[in-house]
Amino acid sequence: MPDSIVIVPTYNEKENIERLLDKVFSLEHDFHVLIIDDGSPDGTADIVKRIQKDYPERLFIEERAGKQGLGTAYIHGFHWAIAHHYDFVFEMDADFSHNPDDLIRLRQACVDNADMAVGSRYVTGVNVVNWPMSRVLMSYFASVYVRFITGINIQDATAGFVCYRRKVLETINLDKIQFVGYAFQIEMKFTAIMYGFNVVEVPIIFTDRTVGTSKMSTSIFREAFIGVLQMKINSWFRKYKRVEPKSEV
């Protein structure tokens, strides 16, 4: 049974999705891919289903009606991955901002000793390509803000390129995760650390998309700013008791 599933949320990614899948399936490790498509009007899901005929045992798709948010897409995918008993569960963007080659390195970090491996843009400086300086600064100082408020020692708290051991997702009450946008990534890292899991950062180079349209907006940043405060306050009234999962690698 293959051990790794890569969850890729999509909305209008027809320019990228076929190239991405071809690249992931060409890697030396046998990665499976789960696409969570939120009703892309550009036909992204149709492209995936066509490619699925070539990879019936490796490529899966879940279609949802309308844009429901990045966080809910990943939660949907996490439940699916747990139900199908994958040991390593990945988050990755569809637009090649995350290099598929780095899937190997993130997985290896979890094989070695990590419970959660984060593809980090900032752990060895600022490794971002094609972003305007204003966005680099906003992203970098968002992580500074998160560290200041929460106390967690993660240089890239908003990173969306992640590998989880299944036991992390089994332990976290996924249906209690509050945020659906930018803050979702922060909440998942914060919650994993509060449960005592070993979260490590693996340096990557992040390259902004060259085709398609970014989904980032000021409302997403606003959710993160207010959400971090709310999340930290809520943690004072919550017990993070780990129960050993049914199985682990």
ZAMARGU-4260 file (C-alpha; in steps of 0.2 Angstrom, whole numbers, plus 5000, padded with zeros to 4 digits):
<rodrens>
0) 5000/5000/5000 | 5008/5017/4995 | 5011/5028/5010 | 5010/5046/5004 | 4995/5056/4998
5) 4997/5074/4991 | 4981/5085/4994 | 4980/5099/4981 | 4965/5111/4982 | 4960/5118/4965
10) 4950/5133/4959 | 4953/5138/4940 | 4970/5129/4938 | 4968/5122/4921 | 4984/5130/4915
15) 4994/5121/4929 | 4986/5105/4934 | 4991/5093/4920 | 5009/5099/4921 | 5009/5097/4940
20) 5002/5080/4940 | 5014/5074/4927 | 5028/5080/4938 | 5022/5072/4954 | 5019/5056/4946
25) 5037/5056/4938 | 5045/5057/4955 | 5055/5042/4962 | 5043/5039/4976 | 5025/5033/4973
30) 5015/5048/4978 | 4996/5048/4976 | 4987/5064/4973 | 4970/5069/4979 | 4962/5085/4970
35) 4949/5094/4980 | 4941/5105/4967 | 4928/5119/4972 | 4918/5119/4956 | 4931/5127/4945
40) 4921/5135/4930 | 4937/5133/4919 | 4936/5115/4918 | 4950/5110/4930 | 4940/5095/4936
45) 4937/5088/4918 | 4956/5089/4915 | 4959/5079/4931 | 4946/5066/4927 | 4954/5064/4909
50) 4971/5061/4917 | 4964/5050/4930 | 4961/5037/4916 | 4980/5036/4915 | 4983/5035/4934
55) 4967/5026/4940 | 4976/5019/4956 | 4986/5035/4960 | 4975/5050/4956 | 4958/5054/4965
60) 4947/5069/4964 | 4933/5076/4976 | 4922/5089/4969 | 4913/5102/4980 | 4900/5115/4975
65) 4908/5132/4974 | 4922/5141/4983 | 4922/5135/5002 | 4939/5140/5007 | 4956/5133/5007
70) 4955/5127/5025 | 4939/5117/5022 | 4946/5109/5007 | 4961/5103/5017 | 4950/5097/5031
75) 4940/5087/5018 | 4956/5080/5011 | 4963/5075/5028 | 4947/5066/5033 | 4948/5056/5016
80) 4967/5053/5018 | 4964/5046/5036 | 4950/5035/5030 | 4961/5028/5017 | 4976/5025/5029
85) 4989/5035/5021 | 5004/5037/5033 | 5011/5054/5026 | 4998/5067/5021 | 5004/5083/5011
90) 4997/5100/5008 | 5003/5108/4991 | 4998/5122/4980 | 4993/5118/4962 | 5002/5133/4954
95) 5020/5127/4955 | 5024/5139/4969 | 5029/5123/4978 | 5042/5113/4969 | 5036/5095/4968
100) 5054/5089/4970 | 5053/5095/4988 | 5040/5082/4992 | 5054/5069/4993 | 5063/5080/5006
105) 5047/5084/5017 | 5043/5066/5017 | 5061/5061/5022 | 5060/5074/5037 | 5045/5064/5043
110) 5053/5047/5040 | 5068/5053/5051 | 5060/5061/5066 | 5047/5075/5062 | 5029/5073/5065
115) 5025/5088/5054 | 5038/5095/5041 | 5035/5113/5035 | 5042/5119/5018 | 5049/5135/5025
120) 5053/5151/5015 | 5061/5159/5029 | 5071/5147/5040 | 5087/5151/5030 | 5084/5169/5025
125) 5071/5174/5013 | 5069/5162/4999 | 5055/5169/4988 | 5055/5172/4969 | 5044/5183/4959
130) 5035/5192/4973 | 5034/5211/4975 | 5044/5217/4990 | 5027/5223/4998 | 5021/5205/4998
135) 5037/5198/5004 | 5037/5210/5019 | 5019/5207/5023 | 5022/5188/5023 | 5038/5188/5033
140) 5032/5200/5046 | 5016/5190/5048 | 5027/5176/5054 | 5036/5187/5066 | 5019/5193/5072
145) 5013/5175/5075 | 5029/5170/5084 | 5027/5186/5095 | 5008/5182/5099 | 5009/5163/5101
150) 5027/5160/5106 | 5029/5146/5094 | 5046/5145/5086 | 5041/5143/5068 | 5050/5155/5055
155) 5036/5152/5042 | 5020/5150/5051 | 5009/5154/5036 | 5018/5141/5024 | 5006/5130/5014
160) 5018/5116/5009 | 5017/5103/5023 | 5019/5085/5027 | 5010/5077/5041 | 5012/5060/5049
165) 4994/5053/5050 | 4995/5053/5069 | 4995/5072/5069 | 4979/5073/5059 | 4971/5059/5070
170) 4975/5068/5086 | 4969/5086/5081 | 4950/5088/5081 | 4949/5093/5063 | 4931/5098/5064
175) 4936/5111/5077 | 4949/5120/5066 | 4941/5137/5065 | 4949/5146/5051 | 4947/5144/5032
180) 4959/5156/5024 | 4977/5161/5028 | 4975/5158/5046 | 4971/5140/5043 | 4990/5136/5041
185) 4994/5145/5057 | 4981/5136/5067 | 4987/5119/5061 | 5005/5122/5066 | 5000/5130/5082
190) 4988/5116/5087 | 5001/5103/5082 | 5014/5111/5093 | 5002/5113/5108 | 4999/5094/5107
195) 5018/5091/5108 | 5021/5086/5091 | 5039/5088/5083 | 5037/5102/5070 | 5052/5105/5059
200) 5056/5117/5045 | 5064/5111/5029 | 5071/5125/5018 | 5063/5128/5001 | 5063/5141/4987
205) 5045/5148/4984 | 5042/5154/4967 | 5026/5163/4963 | 5014/5157/4950 | 5018/5162/4932
210) 5001/5157/4925 | 4983/5158/4932 | 4977/5170/4946 | 4982/5171/4964 | 4968/5168/4977
215) 4976/5180/4990 | 4966/5195/4996 | 4967/5208/5010 | 4952/5199/5019 | 4963/5183/5021
220) 4977/5193/5029 | 4964/5202/5040 | 4957/5185/5046 | 4975/5180/5050 | 4979/5195/5060
225) 4963/5194/5071 | 4963/5176/5071 | 4980/5173/5079 | 4975/5184/5094 | 4958/5174/5096
230) 4967/5157/5094 | 4980/5161/5107 | 4967/5167/5120 | 4956/5152/5116 | 4971/5140/5120
235) 4972/5147/5138 | 4955/5138/5141 | 4959/5122/5132 | 4967/5106/5136 | 4978/5098/5123
240) 4978/5080/5129 | 4986/5067/5117 | 4978/5050/5114 | 4989/5038/5106 | 4982/5035/5088
245) 4977/5018/5082 | 4992/5016/5071 | 5008/5025/5066 | 5023/5023/5055
</rodrens>
